[in-house]
Amino acid sequence: RRHVLEASQQLTEIINSCLESDTGTESPEPSGEVEPADEEDSAPHCLWVDKFTPRRYMELLSDDYTNRCLLKWLKLWDTVVFGKEKAVKKAKPSAEAHPPFSQPKEQQNKWKTKAQLTEEILEAELDQHKRPKYKVALLCGPPGLGKTTLAHVIARHAGYNAVEMNASDDRSPEVFKTRIEAATQMKSVLGANEKPNCLIIDEIDGAPAASINVLLNIIHRKDVEGEAAAGTGRRRRREGGLLLRPIICICNDQ
């Protein structure tokens, strides 16, 4: 064990010296960008996967198309979470006045790229509560692909506090429901400027069917506010309110 630690320390020093020589030739970064390096120095024995993990959107090495789609979906929540109005994209006048090859509209839609089709789906109208049409995003792929890293980086990039839970650990549907509602509904008492939560549920494919049904009930929960029946009001307080925070689920087996 001592030999392994010594070899690991030597290799860490070599990597650090190489990184310092690379950064020394570049222009100095602003003072606000030095925080991750300070964190690394304070934890000399942290794992390399934690030390060199991406901390900003531009450092991600995963598929760029997937990154942009997830970020675009997360920004659709800005209206209900941050109170920002949805930006209206202006149509290009040249494309309207001169359609390519004067083709019919159906034929033009037929040749749209995958990115264009996905963008149209994500830009669908918000519902009556100003939430996006799809309430949950599902990231799937083999282990080591960077799914959890992508979810955390994009959540921070969009202004959220990433809250992670493991669906395989909470086998009880009651505990599963309590943790989801605590992350998506309860407000933080740590400070007035606390960021809103974005719930990341890892290993969702390991959750029992009862927990999946709990998640579906929370997603499809209707707003019964305004109904006059007292019994309905008590039921609403017991069940909880609308889902007003984004949820990102992660699995290996789709």
N, C-alpha and C positions, 0 to 999 in steps of 0.2 A: 504493500500500500504506500509506503514511504517513497519507493522508487517511482511509482505511478504519479504521485503528487509532485515530485521534483520534475519529472518529465513534463507534466501538464503545466507547471509554473514556467518552465523554460519556454515552452511553445507559446504560452500566453504572452510572455515578454517579447518574443519574436514578432508575434502578430501586432502587439501594441506599438512596437518600434516601427514596423512597416506602415501602420496606419498613421503614426505621427509624422513620418517622412512624407507620406502622400498629402496629408492635410497641410504640412508646412509649406509646400510649393503652391498651394492654392491661396486665393485671397481670403483674408480673415472674415469669418462669419459674424453676423450681428450678435450682440450680447444675449438676445432672447433665444438664440438657437443652441446655446451651450449647455442647457439643462440636462439632456441625456448623457453627455460626457461626465457631468458631475455625479450623476447617479451611478455610472459605471465605476468611477473611482471610489465611491463610497462602499461598493460591494465588490471587492476584488475576487471573491470566491463564487460568484454567481455562475450559472450555467452559460455556456456559449450561445445556446439557442435563445436565452433571455438577453444576453449581452448584445448580440448582433441582430436582434429581431427588429423588423421595420417599425418605426415610430411615427412616420409621416406617410401621407398618401403617395408621394413621389418615390418612396423607397420600396414600395410593393413590387415583388417579382412575379406575382400571380397574373392570370390572364387579364389583360387590360379591358377587354370587352365586358367580362364579368364584373370587374371593379367599377366600371362606369355605370353599369346597369344597377348594381346594388346602391351606389351613391345616389343615382337619380331617383330610385324608389324611396330612399331614406329622406331625401329633400322634399318629397311630396308631403311629408308630415309637418313641414314647417308652418303651414297655415293653422293647424289645430294645436301644435305644441308651442310654437314661438309667436303665433299671431301674425305671421308674415303672409301677405297676399301672394297668391300664385302668379308668377310672371307669365304674361301672355306673349307667346312667340309670334312675331310678325311674319306674315307670309311674304315670300320674295315676289315682287311684281313681275319680274322677267319670266319666272317660271309659269305664272298664271297667264300672262299675255301670249307666250309662245310655248305651248306644251311640246315636248320632244316628239318629233315625227308625226304630230297631229294624231296621236293614237287615242282610242277611246279610254275613258277613265278606268274601266275594268281591266283593260290590258296594261295600263300604266301600273296599277296596284299589283298586277301579277309579277312584275319584275322588280319589286322592291327587295332590298337586301334584308338580311336577318336583323341587322342593327336598326334599320328604319322601321321594320315591323315591331320590334321590341320597344322602340321609342314611342311609337303610336299607342301601343298597349299601356305603357307606363304613363303616358300623358292623357289617359282617359279622365273624364270628368270626376271630380270628387263627389262623395255622397253628401247627404243632407247635413251631416255633422262635420263636413270639410275634411274627411279622412279619405285616403286613397282607396281604390277599389279592392286591392289585395292587401290585407292587414298583416300578413306574415310572409317573410322571405325564407326560402329553404336553400341552404348551401349543401351540396352533396359531392362526394368525391373520396378517393382513397386517403388513408392517413398520411400526414406529412405534406399535403398539398398547400397548406396555408389558409385553411378555411377560418379557423378561430382567429388567426392573426388579422386576416382581412376584415372580419366583423368588428374587432376591437379598434383597428386603425380607422375604419370608415366611420364608426360611431363617434370617436373622438373628433374626427375631421368635420363631422356635421354638427358638432356642438353638444353632444350627449355625454352622459356618464355611463360607461358600459358596465352593466351588471350581468355577471355570468352565473349560470346554474347548470348542474349536470342532471339530465333527466334520468340517468341510470341510478343515481344515488337516492333520489326521492321516489321510492317505489309506491308510497302511499298516495292515492289521489287527493286526500285531504291536505297533506303536506305540500304536494305539487301545486294545488290551487292556492294555498296560502302564500307560497313563495311568489307565484306569478302575480297575484293581486298586490302583494307588498311592493313588488318592483314596478308595477305599471300604474298603480293608483295612488298609493300613499305618498305624501309630500315629505321631503327631507326636512329634518329639524336642525341640520348642522349649520345652516346659514341662509340668509335671504337670497344670495346669488348662486345657490347650488344649481348645478346643471340638471336638466331633466334626464330621466333614466331611459336607456335603450336596453331591453332585456335580450340576452343571448343564451339560448337553451342548447347546450351541447349534448351530443349522443341522444338525440330525440328518437332514433330508431331503436334504442334500448328501453324506452318507456313502455309500460303496459298499456293495453287498450283503454283501460279506465282513465288513465292520465291523459291520453290523447283526446278522449271525449270531453274531459274537463277543459282542455285547451280550446277545443272547437266551440264549446258552449260560451267561453269567454269571448272568442272572436265574433261569434254570431249573436251576442247578447244585444237585445233591442233596448232602446231608450223608452222607458214607460213613465217618464216624468210628465206631469200634467194630468195623469189619470186621477180621477177623483176618489176611487175606492181606497179605503184605509188599508184593507188587506193587501192590496197591490203595493202600497207604499211600504208596508212592512216586509213584503217579499223582496222588493227592490233593494231595501237596505241590507237584507240578508244575503242576496245574491251579489250585490256590488253594482257599480255603474258601468258605463260604456268603456270599451278599450280605447284609450286616448294616447297610447305610447306604442312605438314600433317594437316588433318582436322578430328576431332573427334566429331561426332554427338551423342546426348543423347535424348532419348525419353522414355515415359512410355508405350505407346501403339504402338507395332511394326506394 
